[in-house]
Amino acid sequence: MCLSVPSKVLDVYLNEYEAKVEYLGARFVVGIRLLERVEPGMYVLVHAGEAIQIIDEERALDGLRLWKEMLGET
């Protein structure tokens, strides 16, 4: 079973292969080579340090709500 985390893109680095994302207050640098056009403000699903899919904000916020529930942060 694979899990992915909805994350908000904060910045895309000049090399265009990495982006800084935020997930529940934590910030990480992830790879974005698997996706075409990634821009700050977008939401992506992150798995094993790589952004694997762009998702809309509603789906991302719904996913983050579920993660918070699983982590007992509601």
mmCIF file of the N, C-alpha and C atoms, coordinates in Angstrom:
data_MODEL
# 
_entry.id   MODEL 
# 
loop_
_atom_site.group_PDB 
_atom_site.id 
_atom_site.type_symbol 
_atom_site.label_atom_id 
_atom_site.label_alt_id 
_atom_site.label_comp_id 
_atom_site.label_asym_id 
_atom_site.label_entity_id 
_atom_site.label_seq_id 
_atom_site.pdbx_PDB_ins_code 
_atom_site.Cartn_x 
_atom_site.Cartn_y 
_atom_site.Cartn_z 
_atom_site.occupancy 
_atom_site.B_iso_or_equiv 
_atom_site.pdbx_formal_charge 
_atom_site.auth_seq_id 
_atom_site.auth_comp_id 
_atom_site.auth_asym_id 
_atom_site.auth_atom_id 
_atom_site.pdbx_PDB_model_num 
ATOM 1   N N  . MET A 1 1  ? 0.834   -1.169 0.000   1.00 0.00 ? 1  MET A N  1 
ATOM 2   C CA . MET A 1 1  ? 0.000   0.000  0.000   1.00 0.00 ? 1  MET A CA 1 
ATOM 3   C C  . MET A 1 1  ? 0.885   1.241  0.000   1.00 0.00 ? 1  MET A C  1 
ATOM 4   N N  . CYS A 1 2  ? 0.544   2.215  -0.821  1.00 0.00 ? 2  CYS A N  1 
ATOM 5   C CA . CYS A 1 2  ? 1.288   3.465  -0.898  1.00 0.00 ? 2  CYS A CA 1 
ATOM 6   C C  . CYS A 1 2  ? 0.431   4.599  -0.362  1.00 0.00 ? 2  CYS A C  1 
ATOM 7   N N  . LEU A 1 3  ? 1.058   5.500  0.343   1.00 0.00 ? 3  LEU A N  1 
ATOM 8   C CA . LEU A 1 3  ? 0.369   6.688  0.840   1.00 0.00 ? 3  LEU A CA 1 
ATOM 9   C C  . LEU A 1 3  ? 1.000   7.918  0.216   1.00 0.00 ? 3  LEU A C  1 
ATOM 10  N N  . SER A 1 4  ? 0.177   8.873  -0.116  1.00 0.00 ? 4  SER A N  1 
ATOM 11  C CA . SER A 1 4  ? 0.689   10.146 -0.603  1.00 0.00 ? 4  SER A CA 1 
ATOM 12  C C  . SER A 1 4  ? 0.094   11.249 0.264   1.00 0.00 ? 4  SER A C  1 
ATOM 13  N N  . VAL A 1 5  ? 0.805   12.347 0.328   1.00 0.00 ? 5  VAL A N  1 
ATOM 14  C CA . VAL A 1 5  ? 0.430   13.441 1.203   1.00 0.00 ? 5  VAL A CA 1 
ATOM 15  C C  . VAL A 1 5  ? 0.097   14.671 0.376   1.00 0.00 ? 5  VAL A C  1 
ATOM 16  N N  . PRO A 1 6  ? -1.094  15.264 0.567   1.00 0.00 ? 6  PRO A N  1 
ATOM 17  C CA . PRO A 1 6  ? -1.406  16.509 -0.131  1.00 0.00 ? 6  PRO A CA 1 
ATOM 18  C C  . PRO A 1 6  ? -0.549  17.640 0.442   1.00 0.00 ? 6  PRO A C  1 
ATOM 19  N N  . SER A 1 7  ? 0.117   18.368 -0.423  1.00 0.00 ? 7  SER A N  1 
ATOM 20  C CA . SER A 1 7  ? 1.030   19.430 0.008   1.00 0.00 ? 7  SER A CA 1 
ATOM 21  C C  . SER A 1 7  ? 0.862   20.649 -0.886  1.00 0.00 ? 7  SER A C  1 
ATOM 22  N N  . LYS A 1 8  ? 1.020   21.821 -0.288  1.00 0.00 ? 8  LYS A N  1 
ATOM 23  C CA . LYS A 1 8  ? 0.922   23.073 -1.043  1.00 0.00 ? 8  LYS A CA 1 
ATOM 24  C C  . LYS A 1 8  ? 2.310   23.490 -1.517  1.00 0.00 ? 8  LYS A C  1 
ATOM 25  N N  . VAL A 1 9  ? 2.422   23.836 -2.781  1.00 0.00 ? 9  VAL A N  1 
ATOM 26  C CA . VAL A 1 9  ? 3.695   24.289 -3.344  1.00 0.00 ? 9  VAL A CA 1 
ATOM 27  C C  . VAL A 1 9  ? 3.933   25.735 -2.919  1.00 0.00 ? 9  VAL A C  1 
ATOM 28  N N  . LEU A 1 10 ? 5.066   25.964 -2.266  1.00 0.00 ? 10 LEU A N  1 
ATOM 29  C CA . LEU A 1 10 ? 5.428   27.309 -1.828  1.00 0.00 ? 10 LEU A CA 1 
ATOM 30  C C  . LEU A 1 10 ? 6.364   27.998 -2.804  1.00 0.00 ? 10 LEU A C  1 
ATOM 31  N N  . ASP A 1 11 ? 7.278   27.219 -3.386  1.00 0.00 ? 11 ASP A N  1 
ATOM 32  C CA . ASP A 1 11 ? 8.288   27.799 -4.265  1.00 0.00 ? 11 ASP A CA 1 
ATOM 33  C C  . ASP A 1 11 ? 8.790   26.719 -5.220  1.00 0.00 ? 11 ASP A C  1 
ATOM 34  N N  . VAL A 1 12 ? 9.072   27.103 -6.441  1.00 0.00 ? 12 VAL A N  1 
ATOM 35  C CA . VAL A 1 12 ? 9.693   26.211 -7.411  1.00 0.00 ? 12 VAL A CA 1 
ATOM 36  C C  . VAL A 1 12 ? 11.105  26.727 -7.635  1.00 0.00 ? 12 VAL A C  1 
ATOM 37  N N  . TYR A 1 13 ? 12.087  25.860 -7.465  1.00 0.00 ? 13 TYR A N  1 
ATOM 38  C CA . TYR A 1 13 ? 13.474  26.286 -7.583  1.00 0.00 ? 13 TYR A CA 1 
ATOM 39  C C  . TYR A 1 13 ? 13.883  26.493 -9.036  1.00 0.00 ? 13 TYR A C  1 
ATOM 40  N N  . LEU A 1 14 ? 14.903  27.295 -9.231  1.00 0.00 ? 14 LEU A N  1 
ATOM 41  C CA . LEU A 1 14 ? 15.340  27.675 -10.573 1.00 0.00 ? 14 LEU A CA 1 
ATOM 42  C C  . LEU A 1 14 ? 15.647  26.483 -11.464 1.00 0.00 ? 14 LEU A C  1 
ATOM 43  N N  . ASN A 1 15 ? 16.138  25.397 -10.886 1.00 0.00 ? 15 ASN A N  1 
ATOM 44  C CA . ASN A 1 15 ? 16.447  24.222 -11.712 1.00 0.00 ? 15 ASN A CA 1 
ATOM 45  C C  . ASN A 1 15 ? 15.178  23.534 -12.221 1.00 0.00 ? 15 ASN A C  1 
ATOM 46  N N  . GLU A 1 16 ? 14.016  23.914 -11.688 1.00 0.00 ? 16 GLU A N  1 
ATOM 47  C CA . GLU A 1 16 ? 12.694  23.396 -12.070 1.00 0.00 ? 16 GLU A CA 1 
ATOM 48  C C  . GLU A 1 16 ? 12.553  21.891 -11.842 1.00 0.00 ? 16 GLU A C  1 
ATOM 49  N N  . TYR A 1 17 ? 13.435  21.311 -11.055 1.00 0.00 ? 17 TYR A N  1 
ATOM 50  C CA . TYR A 1 17 ? 13.343  19.893 -10.718 1.00 0.00 ? 17 TYR A CA 1 
ATOM 51  C C  . TYR A 1 17 ? 12.915  19.680 -9.272  1.00 0.00 ? 17 TYR A C  1 
ATOM 52  N N  . GLU A 1 18 ? 12.886  20.762 -8.503  1.00 0.00 ? 18 GLU A N  1 
ATOM 53  C CA . GLU A 1 18 ? 12.540  20.670 -7.094  1.00 0.00 ? 18 GLU A CA 1 
ATOM 54  C C  . GLU A 1 18 ? 11.628  21.829 -6.705  1.00 0.00 ? 18 GLU A C  1 
ATOM 55  N N  . ALA A 1 19 ? 10.827  21.569 -5.658  1.00 0.00 ? 19 ALA A N  1 
ATOM 56  C CA . ALA A 1 19 ? 9.948   22.605 -5.137  1.00 0.00 ? 19 ALA A CA 1 
ATOM 57  C C  . ALA A 1 19 ? 9.902   22.493 -3.623  1.00 0.00 ? 19 ALA A C  1 
ATOM 58  N N  . LYS A 1 20 ? 9.659   23.614 -2.966  1.00 0.00 ? 20 LYS A N  1 
ATOM 59  C CA . LYS A 1 20 ? 9.426   23.610 -1.528  1.00 0.00 ? 20 LYS A CA 1 
ATOM 60  C C  . LYS A 1 20 ? 7.925   23.504 -1.328  1.00 0.00 ? 20 LYS A C  1 
ATOM 61  N N  . VAL A 1 21 ? 7.503   22.548 -0.489  1.00 0.00 ? 21 VAL A N  1 
ATOM 62  C CA . VAL A 1 21 ? 6.085   22.345 -0.220  1.00 0.00 ? 21 VAL A CA 1 
ATOM 63  C C  . VAL A 1 21 ? 5.847   22.387 1.283   1.00 0.00 ? 21 VAL A C  1 
ATOM 64  N N  . GLU A 1 22 ? 4.579   22.583 1.641   1.00 0.00 ? 22 GLU A N  1 
ATOM 65  C CA . GLU A 1 22 ? 4.194   22.593 3.048   1.00 0.00 ? 22 GLU A CA 1 
ATOM 66  C C  . GLU A 1 22 ? 3.105   21.556 3.276   1.00 0.00 ? 22 GLU A C  1 
ATOM 67  N N  . TYR A 1 23 ? 3.264   20.810 4.353   1.00 0.00 ? 23 TYR A N  1 
ATOM 68  C CA . TYR A 1 23 ? 2.295   19.792 4.744   1.00 0.00 ? 23 TYR A CA 1 
ATOM 69  C C  . TYR A 1 23 ? 2.092   19.893 6.246   1.00 0.00 ? 23 TYR A C  1 
ATOM 70  N N  . LEU A 1 24 ? 0.902   20.305 6.662   1.00 0.00 ? 24 LEU A N  1 
ATOM 71  C CA . LEU A 1 24 ? 0.552   20.419 8.079   1.00 0.00 ? 24 LEU A CA 1 
ATOM 72  C C  . LEU A 1 24 ? 1.596   21.209 8.870   1.00 0.00 ? 24 LEU A C  1 
ATOM 73  N N  . GLY A 1 25 ? 2.082   22.289 8.300   1.00 0.00 ? 25 GLY A N  1 
ATOM 74  C CA . GLY A 1 25 ? 3.030   23.163 8.976   1.00 0.00 ? 25 GLY A CA 1 
ATOM 75  C C  . GLY A 1 25 ? 4.494   22.810 8.776   1.00 0.00 ? 25 GLY A C  1 
ATOM 76  N N  . ALA A 1 26 ? 4.791   21.637 8.237   1.00 0.00 ? 26 ALA A N  1 
ATOM 77  C CA . ALA A 1 26 ? 6.175   21.237 7.972   1.00 0.00 ? 26 ALA A CA 1 
ATOM 78  C C  . ALA A 1 26 ? 6.511   21.555 6.524   1.00 0.00 ? 26 ALA A C  1 
ATOM 79  N N  . ARG A 1 27 ? 7.739   21.979 6.300   1.00 0.00 ? 27 ARG A N  1 
ATOM 80  C CA . ARG A 1 27 ? 8.175   22.323 4.944   1.00 0.00 ? 27 ARG A CA 1 
ATOM 81  C C  . ARG A 1 27 ? 9.266   21.358 4.484   1.00 0.00 ? 27 ARG A C  1 
ATOM 82  N N  . PHE A 1 28 ? 9.147   20.955 3.223   1.00 0.00 ? 28 PHE A N  1 
ATOM 83  C CA . PHE A 1 28 ? 10.065  19.987 2.638   1.00 0.00 ? 28 PHE A CA 1 
ATOM 84  C C  . PHE A 1 28 ? 10.423  20.406 1.219   1.00 0.00 ? 28 PHE A C  1 
ATOM 85  N N  . VAL A 1 29 ? 11.557  19.913 0.736   1.00 0.00 ? 29 VAL A N  1 
ATOM 86  C CA . VAL A 1 29 ? 11.914  20.040 -0.669  1.00 0.00 ? 29 VAL A CA 1 
ATOM 87  C C  . VAL A 1 29 ? 11.619  18.691 -1.310  1.00 0.00 ? 29 VAL A C  1 
ATOM 88  N N  . VAL A 1 30 ? 10.856  18.723 -2.399  1.00 0.00 ? 30 VAL A N  1 
ATOM 89  C CA . VAL A 1 30 ? 10.475  17.492 -3.095  1.00 0.00 ? 30 VAL A CA 1 
ATOM 90  C C  . VAL A 1 30 ? 10.828  17.601 -4.566  1.00 0.00 ? 30 VAL A C  1 
ATOM 91  N N  . GLY A 1 31 ? 10.978  16.463 -5.207  1.00 0.00 ? 31 GLY A N  1 
ATOM 92  C CA . GLY A 1 31 ? 11.209  16.429 -6.647  1.00 0.00 ? 31 GLY A CA 1 
ATOM 93  C C  . GLY A 1 31 ? 9.912   16.679 -7.399  1.00 0.00 ? 31 GLY A C  1 
ATOM 94  N N  . ILE A 1 32 ? 10.018  17.356 -8.535  1.00 0.00 ? 32 ILE A N  1 
ATOM 95  C CA . ILE A 1 32 ? 8.824   17.624 -9.355  1.00 0.00 ? 32 ILE A CA 1 
ATOM 96  C C  . ILE A 1 32 ? 9.037   17.189 -10.808 1.00 0.00 ? 32 ILE A C  1 
ATOM 97  N N  . ARG A 1 33 ? 10.019  16.367 -11.060 1.00 0.00 ? 33 ARG A N  1 
ATOM 98  C CA . ARG A 1 33 ? 10.336  15.945 -12.432 1.00 0.00 ? 33 ARG A CA 1 
ATOM 99  C C  . ARG A 1 33 ? 9.217   15.149 -13.094 1.00 0.00 ? 33 ARG A C  1 
ATOM 100 N N  . LEU A 1 34 ? 8.364   14.520 -12.324 1.00 0.00 ? 34 LEU A N  1 
ATOM 101 C CA . LEU A 1 34 ? 7.307   13.691 -12.887 1.00 0.00 ? 34 LEU A CA 1 
ATOM 102 C C  . LEU A 1 34 ? 6.117   14.513 -13.391 1.00 0.00 ? 34 LEU A C  1 
ATOM 103 N N  . LEU A 1 35 ? 6.090   15.791 -13.057 1.00 0.00 ? 35 LEU A N  1 
ATOM 104 C CA . LEU A 1 35 ? 4.960   16.649 -13.419 1.00 0.00 ? 35 LEU A CA 1 
ATOM 105 C C  . LEU A 1 35 ? 5.388   17.705 -14.421 1.00 0.00 ? 35 LEU A C  1 
ATOM 106 N N  . GLU A 1 36 ? 4.438   18.167 -15.202 1.00 0.00 ? 36 GLU A N  1 
ATOM 107 C CA . GLU A 1 36 ? 4.769   19.185 -16.208 1.00 0.00 ? 36 GLU A CA 1 
ATOM 108 C C  . GLU A 1 36 ? 4.914   20.566 -15.593 1.00 0.00 ? 36 GLU A C  1 
ATOM 109 N N  . ARG A 1 37 ? 3.888   21.282 -15.410 1.00 0.00 ? 37 ARG A N  1 
ATOM 110 C CA . ARG A 1 37 ? 3.972   22.672 -14.966 1.00 0.00 ? 37 ARG A CA 1 
ATOM 111 C C  . ARG A 1 37 ? 3.555   22.792 -13.505 1.00 0.00 ? 37 ARG A C  1 
ATOM 112 N N  . VAL A 1 38 ? 4.495   22.986 -12.608 1.00 0.00 ? 38 VAL A N  1 
ATOM 113 C CA . VAL A 1 38 ? 4.216   23.150 -11.191 1.00 0.00 ? 38 VAL A CA 1 
ATOM 114 C C  . VAL A 1 38 ? 4.508   24.606 -10.827 1.00 0.00 ? 38 VAL A C  1 
ATOM 115 N N  . GLU A 1 39 ? 3.551   25.237 -10.148 1.00 0.00 ? 39 GLU A N  1 
ATOM 116 C CA . GLU A 1 39 ? 3.690   26.646 -9.779  1.00 0.00 ? 39 GLU A CA 1 
ATOM 117 C C  . GLU A 1 39 ? 3.323   26.836 -8.312  1.00 0.00 ? 39 GLU A C  1 
ATOM 118 N N  . PRO A 1 40 ? 3.904   27.868 -7.663  1.00 0.00 ? 40 PRO A N  1 
ATOM 119 C CA . PRO A 1 40 ? 3.522   28.175 -6.290  1.00 0.00 ? 40 PRO A CA 1 
ATOM 120 C C  . PRO A 1 40 ? 2.009   28.370 -6.181  1.00 0.00 ? 40 PRO A C  1 
ATOM 121 N N  . GLY A 1 41 ? 1.460   27.858 -5.080  1.00 0.00 ? 41 GLY A N  1 
ATOM 122 C CA . GLY A 1 41 ? 0.027   27.957 -4.847  1.00 0.00 ? 41 GLY A CA 1 
ATOM 123 C C  . GLY A 1 41 ? -0.734  26.706 -5.238  1.00 0.00 ? 41 GLY A C  1 
ATOM 124 N N  . MET A 1 42 ? -0.134  25.878 -6.084  1.00 0.00 ? 42 MET A N  1 
ATOM 125 C CA . MET A 1 42 ? -0.763  24.616 -6.475  1.00 0.00 ? 42 MET A CA 1 
ATOM 126 C C  . MET A 1 42 ? -0.654  23.612 -5.329  1.00 0.00 ? 42 MET A C  1 
ATOM 127 N N  . TYR A 1 43 ? -1.489  22.587 -5.396  1.00 0.00 ? 43 TYR A N  1 
ATOM 128 C CA . TYR A 1 43 ? -1.400  21.462 -4.474  1.00 0.00 ? 43 TYR A CA 1 
ATOM 129 C C  . TYR A 1 43 ? -0.962  20.238 -5.253  1.00 0.00 ? 43 TYR A C  1 
ATOM 130 N N  . VAL A 1 44 ? -0.099  19.448 -4.612  1.00 0.00 ? 44 VAL A N  1 
ATOM 131 C CA . VAL A 1 44 ? 0.396   18.229 -5.235  1.00 0.00 ? 44 VAL A CA 1 
ATOM 132 C C  . VAL A 1 44 ? 0.310   17.088 -4.224  1.00 0.00 ? 44 VAL A C  1 
ATOM 133 N N  . LEU A 1 45 ? 0.241   15.871 -4.739  1.00 0.00 ? 45 LEU A N  1 
ATOM 134 C CA . LEU A 1 45 ? 0.369   14.698 -3.890  1.00 0.00 ? 45 LEU A CA 1 
ATOM 135 C C  . LEU A 1 45 ? 1.838   14.303 -3.881  1.00 0.00 ? 45 LEU A C  1 
ATOM 136 N N  . VAL A 1 46 ? 2.394   14.082 -2.690  1.00 0.00 ? 46 VAL A N  1 
ATOM 137 C CA . VAL A 1 46 ? 3.806   13.739 -2.543  1.00 0.00 ? 46 VAL A CA 1 
ATOM 138 C C  . VAL A 1 46 ? 3.918   12.325 -1.984  1.00 0.00 ? 46 VAL A C  1 
ATOM 139 N N  . HIS A 1 47 ? 4.732   11.526 -2.644  1.00 0.00 ? 47 HIS A N  1 
ATOM 140 C CA . HIS A 1 47 ? 5.018   10.160 -2.209  1.00 0.00 ? 47 HIS A CA 1 
ATOM 141 C C  . HIS A 1 47 ? 6.517   9.926  -2.311  1.00 0.00 ? 47 HIS A C  1 
ATOM 142 N N  . ALA A 1 48 ? 7.122   9.514  -1.224  1.00 0.00 ? 48 ALA A N  1 
ATOM 143 C CA . ALA A 1 48 ? 8.556   9.174  -1.191  1.00 0.00 ? 48 ALA A CA 1 
ATOM 144 C C  . ALA A 1 48 ? 9.429   10.309 -1.726  1.00 0.00 ? 48 ALA A C  1 
ATOM 145 N N  . GLY A 1 49 ? 9.077   11.545 -1.372  1.00 0.00 ? 49 GLY A N  1 
ATOM 146 C CA . GLY A 1 49 ? 9.898   12.687 -1.755  1.00 0.00 ? 49 GLY A CA 1 
ATOM 147 C C  . GLY A 1 49 ? 9.695   13.200 -3.164  1.00 0.00 ? 49 GLY A C  1 
ATOM 148 N N  . GLU A 1 50 ? 8.712   12.672 -3.876  1.00 0.00 ? 50 GLU A N  1 
ATOM 149 C CA . GLU A 1 50 ? 8.422   13.118 -5.240  1.00 0.00 ? 50 GLU A CA 1 
ATOM 150 C C  . GLU A 1 50 ? 6.961   13.534 -5.354  1.00 0.00 ? 50 GLU A C  1 
ATOM 151 N N  . ALA A 1 51 ? 6.722   14.676 -5.991  1.00 0.00 ? 51 ALA A N  1 
ATOM 152 C CA . ALA A 1 51 ? 5.358   15.077 -6.315  1.00 0.00 ? 51 ALA A CA 1 
ATOM 153 C C  . ALA A 1 51 ? 4.904   14.197 -7.470  1.00 0.00 ? 51 ALA A C  1 
ATOM 154 N N  . ILE A 1 52 ? 3.766   13.512 -7.281  1.00 0.00 ? 52 ILE A N  1 
ATOM 155 C CA . ILE A 1 52 ? 3.339   12.545 -8.288  1.00 0.00 ? 52 ILE A CA 1 
ATOM 156 C C  . ILE A 1 52 ? 2.076   12.960 -9.031  1.00 0.00 ? 52 ILE A C  1 
ATOM 157 N N  . GLN A 1 53 ? 1.365   13.969 -8.505  1.00 0.00 ? 53 GLN A N  1 
ATOM 158 C CA . GLN A 1 53 ? 0.130   14.398 -9.164  1.00 0.00 ? 53 GLN A CA 1 
ATOM 159 C C  . GLN A 1 53 ? -0.253  15.792 -8.673  1.00 0.00 ? 53 GLN A C  1 
ATOM 160 N N  . ILE A 1 54 ? -0.759  16.608 -9.580  1.00 0.00 ? 54 ILE A N  1 
ATOM 161 C CA . ILE A 1 54 ? -1.328  17.902 -9.214  1.00 0.00 ? 54 ILE A CA 1 
ATOM 162 C C  . ILE A 1 54 ? -2.800  17.668 -8.887  1.00 0.00 ? 54 ILE A C  1 
ATOM 163 N N  . ILE A 1 55 ? -3.257  18.252 -7.776  1.00 0.00 ? 55 ILE A N  1 
ATOM 164 C CA . ILE A 1 55 ? -4.659  18.097 -7.394  1.00 0.00 ? 55 ILE A CA 1 
ATOM 165 C C  . ILE A 1 55 ? -5.272  19.462 -7.109  1.00 0.00 ? 55 ILE A C  1 
ATOM 166 N N  . ASP A 1 56 ? -6.605  19.524 -7.140  1.00 0.00 ? 56 ASP A N  1 
ATOM 167 C CA . ASP A 1 56 ? -7.252  20.806 -6.869  1.00 0.00 ? 56 ASP A CA 1 
ATOM 168 C C  . ASP A 1 56 ? -7.300  21.058 -5.355  1.00 0.00 ? 56 ASP A C  1 
ATOM 169 N N  . GLU A 1 57 ? -7.514  22.310 -4.999  1.00 0.00 ? 57 GLU A N  1 
ATOM 170 C CA . GLU A 1 57 ? -7.466  22.728 -3.600  1.00 0.00 ? 57 GLU A CA 1 
ATOM 171 C C  . GLU A 1 57 ? -8.504  21.998 -2.744  1.00 0.00 ? 57 GLU A C  1 
ATOM 172 N N  . GLU A 1 58 ? -9.700  21.822 -3.258  1.00 0.00 ? 58 GLU A N  1 
ATOM 173 C CA . GLU A 1 58 ? -10.750 21.156 -2.483  1.00 0.00 ? 58 GLU A CA 1 
ATOM 174 C C  . GLU A 1 58 ? -10.337 19.731 -2.102  1.00 0.00 ? 58 GLU A C  1 
ATOM 175 N N  . ARG A 1 59 ? -9.815  19.006 -3.069  1.00 0.00 ? 59 ARG A N  1 
ATOM 176 C CA . ARG A 1 59 ? -9.366  17.634 -2.801  1.00 0.00 ? 59 ARG A CA 1 
ATOM 177 C C  . ARG A 1 59 ? -8.202  17.632 -1.812  1.00 0.00 ? 59 ARG A C  1 
ATOM 178 N N  . ALA A 1 60 ? -7.276  18.587 -1.964  1.00 0.00 ? 60 ALA A N  1 
ATOM 179 C CA . ALA A 1 60 ? -6.122  18.669 -1.064  1.00 0.00 ? 60 ALA A CA 1 
ATOM 180 C C  . ALA A 1 60 ? -6.566  18.937 0.371   1.00 0.00 ? 60 ALA A C  1 
ATOM 181 N N  . LEU A 1 61 ? -7.462  19.901 0.551   1.00 0.00 ? 61 LEU A N  1 
ATOM 182 C CA . LEU A 1 61 ? -7.908  20.248 1.900   1.00 0.00 ? 61 LEU A CA 1 
ATOM 183 C C  . LEU A 1 61 ? -8.699  19.111 2.526   1.00 0.00 ? 61 LEU A C  1 
ATOM 184 N N  . ASP A 1 62 ? -9.455  18.392 1.720   1.00 0.00 ? 62 ASP A N  1 
ATOM 185 C CA . ASP A 1 62 ? -10.183 17.228 2.211   1.00 0.00 ? 62 ASP A CA 1 
ATOM 186 C C  . ASP A 1 62 ? -9.195  16.149 2.659   1.00 0.00 ? 62 ASP A C  1 
ATOM 187 N N  . GLY A 1 63 ? -8.159  15.928 1.869   1.00 0.00 ? 63 GLY A N  1 
ATOM 188 C CA . GLY A 1 63 ? -7.130  14.951 2.224   1.00 0.00 ? 63 GLY A CA 1 
ATOM 189 C C  . GLY A 1 63 ? -6.376  15.344 3.483   1.00 0.00 ? 63 GLY A C  1 
ATOM 190 N N  . LEU A 1 64 ? -6.072  16.630 3.628   1.00 0.00 ? 64 LEU A N  1 
ATOM 191 C CA . LEU A 1 64 ? -5.377  17.101 4.826   1.00 0.00 ? 64 LEU A CA 1 
ATOM 192 C C  . LEU A 1 64 ? -6.250  16.921 6.068   1.00 0.00 ? 64 LEU A C  1 
ATOM 193 N N  . ARG A 1 65 ? -7.553  17.119 5.914   1.00 0.00 ? 65 ARG A N  1 
ATOM 194 C CA . ARG A 1 65 ? -8.477  16.901 7.020   1.00 0.00 ? 65 ARG A CA 1 
ATOM 195 C C  . ARG A 1 65 ? -8.420  15.434 7.470   1.00 0.00 ? 65 ARG A C  1 
ATOM 196 N N  . LEU A 1 66 ? -8.382  14.513 6.505   1.00 0.00 ? 66 LEU A N  1 
ATOM 197 C CA . LEU A 1 66 ? -8.293  13.096 6.831   1.00 0.00 ? 66 LEU A CA 1 
ATOM 198 C C  . LEU A 1 66 ? -6.981  12.755 7.532   1.00 0.00 ? 66 LEU A C  1 
ATOM 199 N N  . TRP A 1 67 ? -5.875  13.324 7.064   1.00 0.00 ? 67 TRP A N  1 
ATOM 200 C CA . TRP A 1 67 ? -4.580  13.105 7.700   1.00 0.00 ? 67 TRP A CA 1 
ATOM 201 C C  . TRP A 1 67 ? -4.614  13.593 9.145   1.00 0.00 ? 67 TRP A C  1 
ATOM 202 N N  . LYS A 1 68 ? -5.206  14.768 9.365   1.00 0.00 ? 68 LYS A N  1 
ATOM 203 C CA . LYS A 1 68 ? -5.294  15.299 10.733  1.00 0.00 ? 68 LYS A CA 1 
ATOM 204 C C  . LYS A 1 68 ? -6.094  14.367 11.626  1.00 0.00 ? 68 LYS A C  1 
ATOM 205 N N  . GLU A 1 69 ? -7.177  13.818 11.090  1.00 0.00 ? 69 GLU A N  1 
ATOM 206 C CA . GLU A 1 69 ? -7.979  12.863 11.845  1.00 0.00 ? 69 GLU A CA 1 
ATOM 207 C C  . GLU A 1 69 ? -7.156  11.634 12.221  1.00 0.00 ? 69 GLU A C  1 
ATOM 208 N N  . MET A 1 70 ? -6.424  11.096 11.253  1.00 0.00 ? 70 MET A N  1 
ATOM 209 C CA . MET A 1 70 ? -5.596  9.906  11.510  1.00 0.00 ? 70 MET A CA 1 
ATOM 210 C C  . MET A 1 70 ? -4.506  10.174 12.538  1.00 0.00 ? 70 MET A C  1 
ATOM 211 N N  . LEU A 1 71 ? -3.988  11.407 12.522  1.00 0.00 ? 71 LEU A N  1 
ATOM 212 C CA . LEU A 1 71 ? -2.914  11.781 13.449  1.00 0.00 ? 71 LEU A CA 1 
ATOM 213 C C  . LEU A 1 71 ? -3.451  12.269 14.784  1.00 0.00 ? 71 LEU A C  1 
ATOM 214 N N  . GLY A 1 72 ? -4.778  12.336 14.924  1.00 0.00 ? 72 GLY A N  1 
ATOM 215 C CA . GLY A 1 72 ? -5.388  12.780 16.163  1.00 0.00 ? 72 GLY A CA 1 
ATOM 216 C C  . GLY A 1 72 ? -5.275  14.273 16.399  1.00 0.00 ? 72 GLY A C  1 
ATOM 217 N N  . GLU A 1 73 ? -5.216  15.058 15.314  1.00 0.00 ? 73 GLU A N  1 
ATOM 218 C CA . GLU A 1 73 ? -5.036  16.505 15.426  1.00 0.00 ? 73 GLU A CA 1 
ATOM 219 C C  . GLU A 1 73 ? -6.336  17.280 15.209  1.00 0.00 ? 73 GLU A C  1 
ATOM 220 N N  . THR A 1 74 ? -7.480  16.636 15.312  1.00 0.00 ? 74 THR A N  1 
ATOM 221 C CA . THR A 1 74 ? -8.745  17.353 15.088  1.00 0.00 ? 74 THR A CA 1 
ATOM 222 C C  . THR A 1 74 ? -9.282  17.952 16.346  1.00 0.00 ? 74 THR A C  1 
# 
